[in-house]
Amino acid sequence: MKRERQYSRKKIKMLKFKLVILIFCLLLVIISIGVFLNYHLFTIQKIERLNKIRDYTEYKIKLEFLEDNEQKNEKLIYETDKERFYLSGVKEIYVYYGSTFTTLQNALEKEYLTLEILKDNLYEDNGNGFTKYIFKGSNDSEEQYVMYEFIRENDKTDYYFTTN
């Protein structure tokens, strides 16, 4: 009798332990699904909000700078039949429409931003073989950028986005 009780107690303890492990695993799965769905819904909502913007000329640009140990090289972000757009010395450029934002690459690909819209907000300064477009609308260093235009003979026009 005594052995049977001990055996049944051990069996009950083992069952409780397995039940606790099972509940913990279920909670972990539920939390993982919740995080995934939250991210997925946020992404869908961001795309919907970008598509519903009425006036794409009202935007703000913010730069993400390179870390000190990162190389400052040029990165092609978008190319058309006539133009190429590069980031130079900048990690990423974000375009904000109110609280909704996207990368400059995505804004150019989806045609939220066009070259004409970009040039409207910039001051033009002609140089020797290039045109420099400067944004002076803010004192915030993250919002100050320069766009260089290089017209290549028998080739595409190159635009380089960089910091002041």
C-alpha positions in Angstrom: 0.0 0.0 0.0 2.7 2.4 1.0 4.6 1.8 -2.2 1.5 2.3 -4.3 0.8 5.7 -2.6 4.4 6.7 -3.2 4.1 5.6 -6.8 0.8 7.5 -7.3 2.3 10.6 -5.7 5.3 10.5 -8.1 3.0 10.0 -11.0 0.8 13.0 -9.9 3.9 15.1 -9.5 5.2 14.1 -12.9 1.8 14.9 -14.4 1.8 18.3 -12.8 5.3 19.0 -14.0 4.3 18.1 -17.6 1.2 20.2 -17.3 3.2 23.2 -16.2 5.6 22.7 -19.1 2.8 22.3 -21.6 1.1 25.6 -20.3 4.4 27.4 -20.6 4.9 26.2 -24.2 1.4 27.2 -25.1 1.9 30.7 -23.6 5.1 31.0 -25.6 3.4 30.0 -28.8 0.5 32.5 -28.2 2.9 35.3 -27.4 4.9 34.5 -30.6 1.8 34.5 -32.7 0.7 37.8 -31.1 4.0 39.5 -31.9 4.0 38.2 -35.5 0.5 39.4 -36.1 1.2 42.8 -34.5 4.2 43.3 -36.8 2.3 42.0 -39.8 -0.7 44.3 -39.2 1.5 47.3 -38.6 3.2 46.7 -41.9 -0.1 46.4 -43.7 -1.5 49.5 -42.0 1.7 51.4 -43.0 1.2 50.5 -46.6 -2.5 51.5 -46.5 -1.7 54.8 -44.9 0.9 55.6 -47.5 -1.5 54.8 -50.3 -4.2 57.0 -48.8 -2.1 60.2 -48.6 -3.7 62.9 -50.7 -0.8 65.3 -51.1 2.6 63.8 -51.5 4.2 67.2 -51.8 3.9 67.7 -48.0 6.8 65.6 -46.7 9.8 65.7 -44.4 13.1 63.9 -45.0 15.3 62.5 -42.2 18.7 61.0 -42.6 20.1 58.0 -40.8 23.8 58.5 -40.4 26.5 55.9 -40.8 28.2 54.6 -37.6 31.8 55.7 -37.1 33.2 52.4 -38.1 31.1 52.0 -41.3 32.6 52.8 -44.7 31.3 55.8 -46.6 30.6 54.5 -50.0 27.9 55.1 -52.6 24.8 52.9 -52.7 22.5 52.8 -55.7 18.9 52.9 -54.4 16.8 53.5 -57.5 17.3 53.6 -61.3 15.0 54.6 -64.2 15.6 54.9 -67.9 16.9 58.5 -67.4 18.2 58.7 -63.8 20.1 56.9 -61.1 19.7 57.8 -57.4 22.5 57.1 -54.9 23.1 57.5 -51.2 26.6 58.8 -50.4 27.9 58.8 -46.9 24.4 58.2 -45.5 23.0 54.9 -44.2 19.3 55.5 -45.1 17.0 58.3 -45.9 13.4 58.2 -44.6 10.5 60.2 -46.1 7.8 61.2 -43.5 4.2 62.0 -44.4 2.9 63.1 -41.1 3.4 60.1 -38.7 3.8 57.6 -41.6 7.2 57.1 -43.1 9.0 55.1 -45.7 12.5 54.9 -47.2 13.5 57.2 -50.0 14.0 54.1 -52.2 10.4 52.9 -51.6 9.0 56.5 -52.1 10.8 56.7 -55.5 9.8 53.2 -56.6 6.1 53.7 -55.7 6.2 57.2 -57.2 5.2 58.9 -54.0 8.1 61.2 -54.7 9.2 62.4 -58.1 12.2 64.4 -59.1 10.1 67.5 -59.6 8.6 67.2 -56.1 12.1 66.8 -54.7 13.6 69.8 -56.5 10.7 72.1 -55.5 11.8 72.1 -51.9 15.5 72.6 -52.6 17.7 75.6 -53.4 19.6 75.3 -56.6 23.3 76.1 -56.9 25.2 75.5 -60.2 28.7 74.3 -60.0 31.4 73.2 -62.4 29.8 70.2 -64.2 27.2 69.6 -61.5 24.1 71.1 -59.9 23.9 71.2 -56.1 20.4 71.2 -54.5 20.4 72.2 -50.8 17.6 71.8 -48.2 17.7 74.7 -45.7 14.3 74.3 -44.2 15.4 73.0 -40.8 18.2 73.5 -38.2 18.0 69.8 -37.3 21.1 68.0 -38.7 19.0 64.8 -39.4 16.8 66.9 -41.8 19.6 68.7 -43.6 20.7 67.1 -46.9 22.2 67.9 -50.2 21.4 66.4 -53.6 24.0 66.6 -56.3 23.0 66.2 -60.0 25.6 65.0 -62.5 24.4 65.0 -66.1 26.4 62.4 -68.0 26.8 62.6 -71.8 25.0 59.8 -73.6 24.1 58.3 -70.3 21.7 58.7 -67.4 21.7 61.6 -64.9 23.1 60.7 -61.5 21.7 62.1 -58.3 23.6 61.7 -55.0 22.0 62.3 -51.6 24.4 63.2 -48.9 24.8 65.4 -45.7 25.7 69.0 -45.7 
